[in-house]
Amino acid sequence: MIELTNNLSFWFFLNSFDLRDELLGVLRGDPRPSYQDDPQREYGFSFADFEVSFKVEDKILNVTKIEKI
């Protein structure tokens, strides 16, 4: 199970509570490839109209960037 950091500044980019809940669900599922476990690596994926970047260290996921695309 992945724990999320409470970095609220990123969530203001998402103007809908539904989008926030959906994104949180994706992140809680740990969207990294199952063979990856590099704490220095930054992962990313597209979600709705956003590019989401994150890192995972010691089972704690930290969103590093959310950008509108």
C-alpha positions as CSV (number, residue, x, y, z in Angstrom):
1,M,0.0,0.0,0.0
2,I,1.2,3.5,-0.8
3,E,0.9,6.5,1.5
4,L,0.5,9.9,0.0
5,T,2.2,13.0,1.3
6,N,0.0,16.0,2.2
7,N,1.3,18.4,-0.4
8,L,-1.9,20.4,-1.0
9,S,-0.4,23.0,-3.3
10,F,-0.6,20.6,-6.2
11,W,-4.3,19.8,-5.7
12,F,-5.4,23.4,-6.4
13,F,-4.6,22.7,-10.1
14,L,-7.5,20.3,-10.2
15,N,-10.7,22.3,-10.3
16,S,-13.0,19.5,-9.6
17,F,-13.4,17.3,-6.5
18,D,-14.3,14.4,-8.8
19,L,-10.9,14.8,-10.6
20,R,-9.1,15.0,-7.3
21,D,-10.7,11.9,-6.0
22,E,-10.0,10.0,-9.2
23,L,-6.4,11.1,-9.2
24,L,-6.0,10.1,-5.6
25,G,-7.4,6.7,-6.4
26,V,-4.8,6.3,-9.2
27,L,-2.0,7.4,-7.0
28,R,-3.0,5.1,-4.1
29,G,-2.8,2.2,-6.5
30,D,0.9,3.0,-7.1
31,P,1.0,3.6,-10.9
32,R,4.7,2.6,-11.2
33,P,5.7,-0.4,-13.2
34,S,5.8,-3.3,-10.8
35,Y,9.5,-4.0,-11.5
36,Q,10.5,-0.4,-10.5
37,D,11.5,0.6,-7.0
38,D,14.1,3.4,-7.5
39,P,13.5,6.1,-4.8
40,Q,15.5,8.6,-7.0
41,R,13.5,8.1,-10.1
42,E,10.7,10.5,-11.0
43,Y,7.7,8.8,-12.6
44,G,4.9,10.4,-14.6
45,F,1.7,9.9,-16.4
46,S,-1.1,11.8,-18.1
47,F,-4.3,12.3,-16.3
48,A,-7.3,14.2,-17.8
49,D,-5.6,17.4,-19.1
50,F,-2.7,17.2,-16.7
51,E,0.8,15.7,-16.6
52,V,1.4,14.3,-13.1
53,S,5.0,13.5,-11.8
54,F,5.8,11.8,-8.5
55,K,8.5,9.9,-6.6
56,V,8.1,7.0,-4.2
57,E,10.4,6.3,-1.3
58,D,9.8,3.9,1.6
59,K,6.2,3.3,0.3
60,I,5.5,7.1,0.6
61,L,4.4,8.7,-2.7
62,N,5.2,12.4,-3.1
63,V,3.6,14.3,-6.0
64,T,6.4,16.5,-7.4
65,K,4.5,18.3,-10.2
66,I,1.0,18.7,-11.8
67,E,1.0,20.6,-15.0
68,K,-1.8,21.5,-17.4
69,I,-1.1,20.1,-20.9
